[in-house]
Amino acid sequence: METRTRFEMRLEKEQKELLERAAAVKGQDLTAFALGVLLKEASDVLAQHRARTVTEKGMRAILNLLENPPTPNAALKRAARRHAEEVCE
C-alpha cells in the first residue's frame, strides 16, 4: 500500500530560484529543503495554536475566578500597597 502522496505548487521563476539557492547552501535538493521548511512551519503554527487554546474546563475555571475572585491574602495586600506607593504616587 502506497503511503506517499504528491504536493504541487506553482511559483514565480524567481521564487523557485531563491529556494533552489537556499537548498544548495544547506546541501539539500529542492524537495527536501521545501519539505523541511514547510513541516517546521506547520509544527510551529500548531504548537502556537495549542498554547493559545483554552479547554472548556480551563475556560470554566477562568470564568469562575473572574466571577468569584479569591479573597486577597496578606502578601497580595502588601504588594498592592507597595505598588500604589512606588508607581501610583
Biopython code that builds the backbone (N, CA, C, O; Angstrom):
import numpy as np
from Bio.PDB.StructureBuilder import StructureBuilder

atoms = [
    (1, "MET", "N", (0.845, -1.186, 0.000)),
    (1, "MET", "CA", (0.000, 0.000, 0.000)),
    (1, "MET", "C", (0.890, 1.248, 0.000)),
    (1, "MET", "O", (1.788, 1.371, 0.832)),
    (2, "GLU", "N", (0.646, 2.145, -0.906)),
    (2, "GLU", "CA", (1.428, 3.375, -1.042)),
    (2, "GLU", "C", (0.999, 4.389, 0.016)),
    (2, "GLU", "O", (-0.178, 4.735, 0.114)),
    (3, "THR", "N", (1.969, 4.864, 0.808)),
    (3, "THR", "CA", (1.660, 5.850, 1.847)),
    (3, "THR", "C", (2.089, 7.255, 1.449)),
    (3, "THR", "O", (1.812, 8.220, 2.162)),
    (4, "ARG", "N", (2.758, 7.368, 0.322)),
    (4, "ARG", "CA", (3.210, 8.683, -0.139)),
    (4, "ARG", "C", (2.137, 9.330, -0.999)),
    (4, "ARG", "O", (1.308, 8.648, -1.602)),
    (5, "THR", "N", (2.165, 10.639, -1.044)),
    (5, "THR", "CA", (1.258, 11.390, -1.893)),
    (5, "THR", "C", (2.026, 12.566, -2.485)),
    (5, "THR", "O", (3.122, 12.883, -2.023)),
    (6, "ARG", "N", (1.477, 13.201, -3.479)),
    (6, "ARG", "CA", (2.150, 14.321, -4.140)),
    (6, "ARG", "C", (1.589, 15.646, -3.647)),
    (6, "ARG", "O", (0.433, 15.749, -3.235)),
    (7, "PHE", "N", (2.448, 16.650, -3.704)),
    (7, "PHE", "CA", (2.071, 18.024, -3.367)),
    (7, "PHE", "C", (2.720, 18.910, -4.409)),
    (7, "PHE", "O", (3.943, 18.912, -4.548)),
    (8, "GLU", "N", (1.925, 19.654, -5.134)),
    (8, "GLU", "CA", (2.467, 20.521, -6.165)),
    (8, "GLU", "C", (2.114, 21.964, -5.842)),
    (8, "GLU", "O", (1.110, 22.254, -5.192)),
    (9, "MET", "N", (2.984, 22.873, -6.324)),
    (9, "MET", "CA", (2.662, 24.285, -6.168)),
    (9, "MET", "C", (3.238, 25.055, -7.337)),
    (9, "MET", "O", (4.262, 24.680, -7.909)),
    (10, "ARG", "N", (2.573, 26.119, -7.676)),
    (10, "ARG", "CA", (3.052, 26.997, -8.736)),
    (10, "ARG", "C", (3.700, 28.206, -8.080)),
    (10, "ARG", "O", (3.188, 28.751, -7.103)),
    (11, "LEU", "N", (4.840, 28.616, -8.637)),
    (11, "LEU", "CA", (5.513, 29.792, -8.116)),
    (11, "LEU", "C", (6.252, 30.508, -9.236)),
    (11, "LEU", "O", (6.485, 29.958, -10.312)),
    (12, "GLU", "N", (6.603, 31.719, -8.952)),
    (12, "GLU", "CA", (7.347, 32.511, -9.928)),
    (12, "GLU", "C", (8.746, 31.933, -10.085)),
    (12, "GLU", "O", (9.281, 31.300, -9.175)),
    (13, "LYS", "N", (9.326, 32.165, -11.257)),
    (13, "LYS", "CA", (10.674, 31.663, -11.545)),
    (13, "LYS", "C", (11.666, 32.153, -10.491)),
    (13, "LYS", "O", (12.505, 31.384, -10.022)),
    (14, "GLU", "N", (11.571, 33.421, -10.121)),
    (14, "GLU", "CA", (12.484, 33.997, -9.132)),
    (14, "GLU", "C", (12.325, 33.321, -7.768)),
    (14, "GLU", "O", (13.308, 33.115, -7.057)),
    (15, "GLN", "N", (11.110, 32.984, -7.412)),
    (15, "GLN", "CA", (10.860, 32.313, -6.142)),
    (15, "GLN", "C", (11.517, 30.929, -6.133)),
    (15, "GLN", "O", (12.143, 30.533, -5.150)),
    (16, "LYS", "N", (11.365, 30.208, -7.233)),
    (16, "LYS", "CA", (11.968, 28.872, -7.315)),
    (16, "LYS", "C", (13.486, 28.976, -7.264)),
    (16, "LYS", "O", (14.141, 28.174, -6.599)),
    (17, "GLU", "N", (14.046, 29.955, -7.960)),
    (17, "GLU", "CA", (15.499, 30.122, -7.944)),
    (17, "GLU", "C", (16.002, 30.438, -6.540)),
    (17, "GLU", "O", (17.045, 29.934, -6.122)),
    (18, "LEU", "N", (15.265, 31.268, -5.816)),
    (18, "LEU", "CA", (15.637, 31.588, -4.437)),
    (18, "LEU", "C", (15.637, 30.331, -3.574)),
    (18, "LEU", "O", (16.571, 30.093, -2.808)),
    (19, "LEU", "N", (14.590, 29.534, -3.704)),
    (19, "LEU", "CA", (14.502, 28.292, -2.943)),
    (19, "LEU", "C", (15.618, 27.327, -3.317)),
    (19, "LEU", "O", (16.191, 26.670, -2.447)),
    (20, "GLU", "N", (15.924, 27.239, -4.585)),
    (20, "GLU", "CA", (16.995, 26.350, -5.028)),
    (20, "GLU", "C", (18.357, 26.798, -4.480)),
    (20, "GLU", "O", (19.178, 25.967, -4.093)),
    (21, "ARG", "N", (18.587, 28.111, -4.451)),
    (21, "ARG", "CA", (19.856, 28.607, -3.897)),
    (21, "ARG", "C", (19.958, 28.287, -2.407)),
    (21, "ARG", "O", (21.006, 27.854, -1.928)),
    (22, "ALA", "N", (18.873, 28.502, -1.689)),
    (22, "ALA", "CA", (18.873, 28.208, -0.249)),
    (22, "ALA", "C", (19.075, 26.714, -0.008)),
    (22, "ALA", "O", (19.816, 26.321, 0.893)),
    (23, "ALA", "N", (18.419, 25.892, -0.808)),
    (23, "ALA", "CA", (18.576, 24.441, -0.670)),
    (23, "ALA", "C", (20.027, 24.039, -0.920)),
    (23, "ALA", "O", (20.573, 23.199, -0.206)),
    (24, "ALA", "N", (20.640, 24.630, -1.921)),
    (24, "ALA", "CA", (22.033, 24.316, -2.247)),
    (24, "ALA", "C", (22.958, 24.682, -1.090)),
    (24, "ALA", "O", (23.883, 23.935, -0.769)),
    (25, "VAL", "N", (22.707, 25.832, -0.465)),
    (25, "VAL", "CA", (23.530, 26.245, 0.681)),
    (25, "VAL", "C", (23.457, 25.202, 1.790)),
    (25, "VAL", "O", (24.450, 24.940, 2.468)),
    (26, "LYS", "N", (22.285, 24.609, 1.971)),
    (26, "LYS", "CA", (22.110, 23.596, 3.014)),
    (26, "LYS", "C", (22.491, 22.192, 2.543)),
    (26, "LYS", "O", (22.428, 21.236, 3.317)),
    (27, "GLY", "N", (22.886, 22.070, 1.274)),
    (27, "GLY", "CA", (23.275, 20.765, 0.755)),
    (27, "GLY", "C", (22.095, 19.839, 0.543)),
    (27, "GLY", "O", (22.231, 18.621, 0.654)),
    (28, "GLN", "N", (20.942, 20.406, 0.237)),
    (28, "GLN", "CA", (19.733, 19.608, 0.039)),
    (28, "GLN", "C", (19.187, 19.846, -1.362)),
    (28, "GLN", "O", (19.482, 20.856, -2.001)),
    (29, "ASP", "N", (18.384, 18.891, -1.821)),
    (29, "ASP", "CA", (17.671, 19.166, -3.064)),
    (29, "ASP", "C", (16.445, 20.008, -2.715)),
    (29, "ASP", "O", (16.095, 20.160, -1.544)),
    (30, "LEU", "N", (15.807, 20.546, -3.733)),
    (30, "LEU", "CA", (14.684, 21.466, -3.508)),
    (30, "LEU", "C", (13.551, 20.801, -2.728)),
    (30, "LEU", "O", (12.960, 21.420, -1.843)),
    (31, "THR", "N", (13.254, 19.566, -3.048)),
    (31, "THR", "CA", (12.155, 18.878, -2.358)),
    (31, "THR", "C", (12.449, 18.718, -0.873)),
    (31, "THR", "O", (11.591, 19.018, -0.043)),
    (32, "ALA", "N", (13.641, 18.253, -0.523)),
    (32, "ALA", "CA", (13.990, 18.061, 0.888)),
    (32, "ALA", "C", (13.979, 19.390, 1.631)),
    (32, "ALA", "O", (13.485, 19.481, 2.754)),
    (33, "PHE", "N", (14.528, 20.417, 0.995)),
    (33, "PHE", "CA", (14.571, 21.734, 1.632)),
    (33, "PHE", "C", (13.160, 22.265, 1.877)),
    (33, "PHE", "O", (12.821, 22.656, 2.994)),
    (34, "ALA", "N", (12.345, 22.274, 0.825)),
    (34, "ALA", "CA", (10.985, 22.811, 0.942)),
    (34, "ALA", "C", (10.161, 22.013, 1.948)),
    (34, "ALA", "O", (9.425, 22.592, 2.748)),
    (35, "LEU", "N", (10.280, 20.705, 1.911)),
    (35, "LEU", "CA", (9.522, 19.875, 2.844)),
    (35, "LEU", "C", (9.937, 20.156, 4.285)),
    (35, "LEU", "O", (9.089, 20.257, 5.172)),
    (36, "GLY", "N", (11.247, 20.281, 4.515)),
    (36, "GLY", "CA", (11.716, 20.584, 5.870)),
    (36, "GLY", "C", (11.188, 21.913, 6.383)),
    (36, "GLY", "O", (10.743, 22.012, 7.526)),
    (37, "VAL", "N", (11.239, 22.935, 5.535)),
    (37, "VAL", "CA", (10.760, 24.262, 5.935)),
    (37, "VAL", "C", (9.253, 24.235, 6.186)),
    (37, "VAL", "O", (8.777, 24.784, 7.180)),
    (38, "LEU", "N", (8.510, 23.602, 5.292)),
    (38, "LEU", "CA", (7.052, 23.539, 5.443)),
    (38, "LEU", "C", (6.643, 22.767, 6.693)),
    (38, "LEU", "O", (5.740, 23.189, 7.415)),
    (39, "LEU", "N", (7.300, 21.641, 6.952)),
    (39, "LEU", "CA", (6.951, 20.843, 8.132)),
    (39, "LEU", "C", (7.267, 21.581, 9.426)),
    (39, "LEU", "O", (6.490, 21.528, 10.379)),
    (40, "LYS", "N", (8.411, 22.272, 9.463)),
    (40, "LYS", "CA", (8.760, 23.036, 10.662)),
    (40, "LYS", "C", (7.742, 24.143, 10.898)),
    (40, "LYS", "O", (7.278, 24.332, 12.023)),
    (41, "GLU", "N", (7.394, 24.872, 9.850)),
    (41, "GLU", "CA", (6.416, 25.964, 9.991)),
    (41, "GLU", "C", (5.059, 25.421, 10.433)),
    (41, "GLU", "O", (4.406, 26.006, 11.297)),
    (42, "ALA", "N", (4.638, 24.311, 9.846)),
    (42, "ALA", "CA", (3.358, 23.711, 10.237)),
    (42, "ALA", "C", (3.370, 23.305, 11.707)),
    (42, "ALA", "O", (2.396, 23.537, 12.423)),
    (43, "SER", "N", (4.464, 22.702, 12.160)),
    (43, "SER", "CA", (4.571, 22.307, 13.566)),
    (43, "SER", "C", (4.536, 23.524, 14.480)),
    (43, "SER", "O", (3.876, 23.504, 15.519)),
    (44, "ASP", "N", (5.247, 24.587, 14.094)),
    (44, "ASP", "CA", (5.265, 25.819, 14.898)),
    (44, "ASP", "C", (3.879, 26.439, 14.991)),
    (44, "ASP", "O", (3.452, 26.854, 16.068)),
    (45, "VAL", "N", (3.178, 26.504, 13.866)),
    (45, "VAL", "CA", (1.825, 27.080, 13.846)),
    (45, "VAL", "C", (0.900, 26.290, 14.767)),
    (45, "VAL", "O", (0.149, 26.872, 15.549)),
    (46, "LEU", "N", (0.957, 24.979, 14.673)),
    (46, "LEU", "CA", (0.081, 24.145, 15.506)),
    (46, "LEU", "C", (0.450, 24.241, 16.983)),
    (46, "LEU", "O", (-0.436, 24.235, 17.837)),
    (47, "ALA", "N", (1.728, 24.330, 17.295)),
    (47, "ALA", "CA", (2.156, 24.470, 18.693)),
    (47, "ALA", "C", (1.666, 25.801, 19.264)),
    (47, "ALA", "O", (1.189, 25.851, 20.397)),
    (48, "GLN", "N", (1.781, 26.869, 18.489)),
    (48, "GLN", "CA", (1.295, 28.167, 18.949)),
    (48, "GLN", "C", (-0.208, 28.140, 19.147)),
    (48, "GLN", "O", (-0.724, 28.723, 20.101)),
    (49, "HIS", "N", (-0.907, 27.469, 18.254)),
    (49, "HIS", "CA", (-2.367, 27.372, 18.381)),
    (49, "HIS", "C", (-2.740, 26.610, 19.651)),
    (49, "HIS", "O", (-3.639, 27.022, 20.385)),
    (50, "ARG", "N", (-2.045, 25.492, 19.909)),
    (50, "ARG", "CA", (-2.335, 24.725, 21.131)),
    (50, "ARG", "C", (-2.050, 25.552, 22.375)),
    (50, "ARG", "O", (-2.783, 25.469, 23.360)),
    (51, "ALA", "N", (-0.987, 26.350, 22.333)),
    (51, "ALA", "CA", (-0.620, 27.157, 23.500)),
    (51, "ALA", "C", (-1.664, 28.227, 23.787)),
    (51, "ALA", "O", (-1.827, 28.640, 24.935)),
    (52, "ARG", "N", (-2.368, 28.677, 22.762)),
    (52, "ARG", "CA", (-3.370, 29.737, 22.939)),
    (52, "ARG", "C", (-4.783, 29.210, 23.128)),
    (52, "ARG", "O", (-5.695, 29.970, 23.455)),
    (53, "THR", "N", (-4.963, 27.931, 22.926)),
    (53, "THR", "CA", (-6.295, 27.349, 23.005)),
    (53, "THR", "C", (-6.593, 26.929, 24.439)),
    (53, "THR", "O", (-5.817, 26.204, 25.061)),
    (54, "VAL", "N", (-7.708, 27.385, 24.945)),
    (54, "VAL", "CA", (-8.124, 27.044, 26.302)),
    (54, "VAL", "C", (-9.192, 25.961, 26.218)),
    (54, "VAL", "O", (-10.138, 26.068, 25.438)),
    (55, "THR", "N", (-9.034, 24.937, 27.015)),
    (55, "THR", "CA", (-10.033, 23.873, 27.031)),
    (55, "THR", "C", (-11.311, 24.403, 27.662)),
    (55, "THR", "O", (-11.308, 25.446, 28.317)),
    (56, "GLU", "N", (-12.385, 23.689, 27.462)),
    (56, "GLU", "CA", (-13.663, 24.089, 28.059)),
    (56, "GLU", "C", (-13.551, 24.117, 29.587)),
    (56, "GLU", "O", (-14.068, 25.024, 30.238)),
    (57, "LYS", "N", (-12.875, 23.119, 30.146)),
    (57, "LYS", "CA", (-12.675, 23.062, 31.596)),
    (57, "LYS", "C", (-11.858, 24.266, 32.065)),
    (57, "LYS", "O", (-12.177, 24.874, 33.086)),
    (58, "GLY", "N", (-10.810, 24.607, 31.322)),
    (58, "GLY", "CA", (-9.991, 25.758, 31.669)),
    (58, "GLY", "C", (-10.780, 27.052, 31.593)),
    (58, "GLY", "O", (-10.638, 27.919, 32.456)),
    (59, "MET", "N", (-11.606, 27.187, 30.573)),
    (59, "MET", "CA", (-12.423, 28.395, 30.424)),
    (59, "MET", "C", (-13.407, 28.525, 31.580)),
    (59, "MET", "O", (-13.616, 29.627, 32.086)),
    (60, "ARG", "N", (-14.013, 27.422, 32.005)),
    (60, "ARG", "CA", (-14.932, 27.478, 33.152)),
    (60, "ARG", "C", (-14.192, 27.933, 34.404)),
    (60, "ARG", "O", (-14.724, 28.711, 35.196)),
    (61, "ALA", "N", (-12.955, 27.443, 34.582)),
    (61, "ALA", "CA", (-12.163, 27.832, 35.754)),
    (61, "ALA", "C", (-11.827, 29.317, 35.714)),
    (61, "ALA", "O", (-11.904, 30.000, 36.736)),
    (62, "ILE", "N", (-11.457, 29.817, 34.549)),
    (62, "ILE", "CA", (-11.145, 31.250, 34.409)),
    (62, "ILE", "C", (-12.375, 32.095, 34.699)),
    (62, "ILE", "O", (-12.304, 33.061, 35.459)),
    (63, "LEU", "N", (-13.496, 31.736, 34.101)),
    (63, "LEU", "CA", (-14.728, 32.497, 34.330)),
    (63, "LEU", "C", (-15.144, 32.454, 35.795)),
    (63, "LEU", "O", (-15.611, 33.455, 36.338)),
    (64, "ASN", "N", (-14.979, 31.312, 36.429)),
    (64, "ASN", "CA", (-15.318, 31.195, 37.847)),
    (64, "ASN", "C", (-14.446, 32.118, 38.692)),
    (64, "ASN", "O", (-14.942, 32.764, 39.616)),
    (65, "LEU", "N", (-13.153, 32.186, 38.382)),
    (65, "LEU", "CA", (-12.265, 33.075, 39.135)),
    (65, "LEU", "C", (-12.607, 34.542, 38.901)),
    (65, "LEU", "O", (-12.493, 35.359, 39.814)),
    (66, "LEU", "N", (-13.025, 34.879, 37.684)),
    (66, "LEU", "CA", (-13.414, 36.263, 37.406)),
    (66, "LEU", "C", (-14.704, 36.633, 38.135)),
    (66, "LEU", "O", (-14.846, 37.743, 38.647)),
    (67, "GLU", "N", (-15.632, 35.693, 38.171)),
    (67, "GLU", "CA", (-16.914, 35.949, 38.834)),
    (67, "GLU", "C", (-16.824, 35.824, 40.347)),
    (67, "GLU", "O", (-17.575, 36.482, 41.067)),
    (68, "ASN", "N", (-15.918, 34.992, 40.838)),
    (68, "ASN", "CA", (-15.763, 34.744, 42.270)),
    (68, "ASN", "C", (-14.287, 34.832, 42.650)),
    (68, "ASN", "O", (-13.669, 33.820, 42.982)),
    (69, "PRO", "N", (-13.724, 36.033, 42.602)),
    (69, "PRO", "CA", (-12.293, 36.141, 42.897)),
    (69, "PRO", "C", (-11.995, 35.737, 44.335)),
    (69, "PRO", "O", (-12.802, 35.979, 45.233)),
    (70, "PRO", "N", (-10.833, 35.120, 44.551)),
    (70, "PRO", "CA", (-10.470, 34.746, 45.922)),
    (70, "PRO", "C", (-10.181, 35.990, 46.748)),
    (70, "PRO", "O", (-9.847, 37.045, 46.207)),
    (71, "THR", "N", (-10.311, 35.858, 48.045)),
    (71, "THR", "CA", (-10.018, 36.966, 48.954)),
    (71, "THR", "C", (-8.517, 37.231, 48.936)),
    (71, "THR", "O", (-7.725, 36.296, 49.058)),
    (72, "PRO", "N", (-8.112, 38.499, 48.784)),
    (72, "PRO", "CA", (-6.682, 38.802, 48.776)),
    (72, "PRO", "C", (-6.021, 38.380, 50.085)),
    (72, "PRO", "O", (-6.553, 38.639, 51.164)),
    (73, "ASN", "N", (-4.871, 37.736, 49.989)),
    (73, "ASN", "CA", (-4.148, 37.347, 51.199)),
    (73, "ASN", "C", (-3.209, 38.486, 51.608)),
    (73, "ASN", "O", (-3.141, 39.508, 50.926)),
    (74, "ALA", "N", (-2.498, 38.315, 52.704)),
    (74, "ALA", "CA", (-1.637, 39.372, 53.234)),
    (74, "ALA", "C", (-0.544, 39.765, 52.242)),
    (74, "ALA", "O", (-0.247, 40.950, 52.094)),
    (75, "ALA", "N", (0.051, 38.797, 51.567)),
    (75, "ALA", "CA", (1.119, 39.097, 50.611)),
    (75, "ALA", "C", (0.593, 39.938, 49.454)),
    (75, "ALA", "O", (1.273, 40.863, 49.010)),
    (76, "LEU", "N", (-0.586, 39.639, 48.965)),
    (76, "LEU", "CA", (-1.159, 40.411, 47.868)),
    (76, "LEU", "C", (-1.485, 41.829, 48.323)),
    (76, "LEU", "O", (-1.277, 42.788, 47.581)),
    (77, "LYS", "N", (-1.993, 41.957, 49.540)),
    (77, "LYS", "CA", (-2.298, 43.292, 50.063)),
    (77, "LYS", "C", (-1.026, 44.123, 50.200)),
    (77, "LYS", "O", (-1.023, 45.307, 49.863)),
    (78, "ARG", "N", (0.058, 43.512, 50.691)),
    (78, "ARG", "CA", (1.340, 44.224, 50.800)),
    (78, "ARG", "C", (1.844, 44.646, 49.428)),
    (78, "ARG", "O", (2.316, 45.769, 49.253)),
    (79, "ALA", "N", (1.744, 43.748, 48.456)),
    (79, "ALA", "CA", (2.209, 44.050, 47.104)),
    (79, "ALA", "C", (1.396, 45.187, 46.496)),
    (79, "ALA", "O", (1.951, 46.053, 45.820)),
    (80, "ALA", "N", (0.091, 45.191, 46.728)),
    (80, "ALA", "CA", (-0.762, 46.269, 46.203)),
    (80, "ALA", "C", (-0.407, 47.600, 46.856)),
    (80, "ALA", "O", (-0.368, 48.627, 46.178)),
    (81, "ARG", "N", (-0.147, 47.597, 48.161)),
    (81, "ARG", "CA", (0.257, 48.815, 48.857)),
    (81, "ARG", "C", (1.586, 49.336, 48.323)),
    (81, "ARG", "O", (1.743, 50.528, 48.061)),
    (82, "ARG", "N", (2.540, 48.416, 48.166)),
    (82, "ARG", "CA", (3.863, 48.795, 47.665)),
    (82, "ARG", "C", (3.758, 49.350, 46.247)),
    (82, "ARG", "O", (4.428, 50.327, 45.911)),
    (83, "HIS", "N", (2.936, 48.742, 45.430)),
    (83, "HIS", "CA", (2.718, 49.215, 44.068)),
    (83, "HIS", "C", (2.127, 50.615, 44.074)),
    (83, "HIS", "O", (2.569, 51.493, 43.334)),
    (84, "ALA", "N", (1.137, 50.808, 44.909)),
    (84, "ALA", "CA", (0.499, 52.134, 44.983)),
    (84, "ALA", "C", (1.515, 53.190, 45.426)),
    (84, "ALA", "O", (1.514, 54.305, 44.905)),
    (85, "GLU", "N", (2.371, 52.849, 46.375)),
    (85, "GLU", "CA", (3.360, 53.809, 46.874)),
    (85, "GLU", "C", (4.443, 54.104, 45.826)),
    (85, "GLU", "O", (4.838, 55.258, 45.658)),
    (86, "GLU", "N", (4.910, 53.100, 45.142)),
    (86, "GLU", "CA", (6.035, 53.264, 44.225)),
    (86, "GLU", "C", (5.645, 53.709, 42.837)),
    (86, "GLU", "O", (6.383, 54.460, 42.200)),
    (87, "VAL", "N", (4.505, 53.264, 42.355)),
    (87, "VAL", "CA", (4.140, 53.522, 40.968)),
    (87, "VAL", "C", (3.074, 54.605, 40.838)),
    (87, "VAL", "O", (3.152, 55.452, 39.949)),
    (88, "CYS", "N", (2.112, 54.579, 41.694)),
    (88, "CYS", "CA", (0.952, 55.461, 41.523)),
    (88, "CYS", "C", (1.161, 56.861, 42.097)),
    (88, "CYS", "O", (0.410, 57.777, 41.766)),
    (89, "GLU", "N", (2.156, 57.038, 42.939)),
    (89, "GLU", "CA", (2.340, 58.375, 43.523)),
    (89, "GLU", "C", (3.284, 59.204, 42.734)),
    (89, "GLU", "O", (3.546, 60.352, 43.093)),
]
sb = StructureBuilder()
sb.init_structure("model")
sb.init_model(0)
sb.init_chain("A")
sb.init_seg("    ")
for serial, (resi, resn, name, xyz) in enumerate(atoms, 1):
    if name == "N":
        sb.init_residue(resn, " ", resi, " ")
    sb.init_atom(name, np.array(xyz, "f"), 0.0, 1.0, " ", f" {name:<3s}", serial, name[0])
structure = sb.get_structure()
